[in-house]
Amino acid sequence: MMKTYFKILAIPVTVFILFACKDTKSKSNTETTTEATFSVNKENFLPGGLVEPISVVSKEMSDGSTADCYKIVTSGTPTEHDMGPWCPDNISDDASKGGIWAVEGEIYDIDGEFIKNLGTLLNNDTWMLYDKSTGEITKTKTKEECNDAANPNVGEEYKNFCVECLPSYITGMTHTYYIPVTPKKAPEGYAFNSGRPAGGGGEHTRPEHPKDGERPKGPPPVEGAIGPSNRGLAFNGVVFNAPAPVDVILAAYTIAPFDDAGGHINLHEGYHYHAATGVSKKIPQEDNHAPMIGYAMDGYPIFANTDANGNKPTNLDEFRGHYDEIRGYHYHVDKAGSNNFIDGLRGVYAM
């Protein structure tokens, strides 16, 4: 259940994908270690989210080698859950009329009460996202307003707006991703790029942003080479995106809610996830291990944050991954309120 009230200033937490390749579903031991390596199972992807059948192509990898990768062309539209809602209409609305937002690492429902109390809760009287006389919440209502208000350099005219971009604004958009058929461990692993994808985003590119606008300043989570911006791909073809630039959003006195599935829309990227909330397709594990929710850009599987009993994984490495003999090496996503999925790539990825 989502929390519905908070009393502290929201601190931005930063919350994209390419994959490593080889076409086989059998277990292999191609790495120089004794670890079992499991190939990507393309049948896990929901056909409704695919623009064309998944195919195998040869791609240059981040370590200079060449490998077979799955070419996955998606619409970025989930078929197992609805998109939205994001911004409620009035301060009298309950949680069913709005999305969610992260505050100090926790997820909260964006209902009318949340909007009404923003000024008090954030200790800043500048926040006023509604009309005091009618209770109507000020939000974007057209494609043009969505584009202007979602710009990191948003103008004064959009101060105190709830930014809501609708699915009807992005019809016909497709995205192409390449995932290694069989994961291959990189010599040192990769930190995540804070700007444009180094690969894995395929023909899709991100809009221009101010320097360091995509995530807070600071050292990369993993020392060494820089990887792509996208983190991975859900089974419905929606991308696990880089952290949302929450600091930029809040600095403009706007909020850009996620829906209950952890996703929202912008005109350049379409619908994408910033949090794993358990709404998208997941594959339960027979041993009560956390369910599988997708693949990272290097082809290693991604699992939920907690297992069937609500327990978090232990002994995670700097990428948020670890190994077991049933699943091989795999990642566990950060909790939903972190605005983050995984902390780097352990394997090579397609360029």
Secondary structure as GFF3:
##gff-version 3
##sequence-region A 1 351
A	DSSP	beta_strand	27	28	.	.	.	ID=ss1
A	DSSP	beta_strand	37	38	.	.	.	ID=ss2
A	DSSP	three_ten_helix	42	44	.	.	.	ID=ss3
A	DSSP	three_ten_helix	47	49	.	.	.	ID=ss4
A	DSSP	beta_strand	55	60	.	.	.	ID=ss5
A	DSSP	beta_strand	66	74	.	.	.	ID=ss6
A	DSSP	three_ten_helix	95	97	.	.	.	ID=ss7
A	DSSP	beta_strand	100	103	.	.	.	ID=ss8
A	DSSP	beta_strand	106	109	.	.	.	ID=ss9
A	DSSP	alpha_helix	112	116	.	.	.	ID=ss10
A	DSSP	alpha_helix	118	121	.	.	.	ID=ss11
A	DSSP	alpha_helix	143	149	.	.	.	ID=ss12
A	DSSP	three_ten_helix	156	158	.	.	.	ID=ss13
A	DSSP	beta_strand	161	162	.	.	.	ID=ss14
A	DSSP	three_ten_helix	167	170	.	.	.	ID=ss15
A	DSSP	beta_strand	175	180	.	.	.	ID=ss16
A	DSSP	beta_strand	185	190	.	.	.	ID=ss17
A	DSSP	beta_strand	232	234	.	.	.	ID=ss18
A	DSSP	beta_strand	239	240	.	.	.	ID=ss19
A	DSSP	alpha_helix	246	251	.	.	.	ID=ss20
A	DSSP	beta_strand	254	255	.	.	.	ID=ss21
A	DSSP	beta_strand	263	266	.	.	.	ID=ss22
A	DSSP	beta_strand	270	273	.	.	.	ID=ss23
A	DSSP	beta_strand	292	296	.	.	.	ID=ss24
A	DSSP	beta_strand	301	303	.	.	.	ID=ss25
A	DSSP	beta_strand	321	324	.	.	.	ID=ss26
A	DSSP	beta_strand	328	332	.	.	.	ID=ss27
A	DSSP	three_ten_helix	336	338	.	.	.	ID=ss28
A	DSSP	beta_strand	345	347	.	.	.	ID=ss29
###
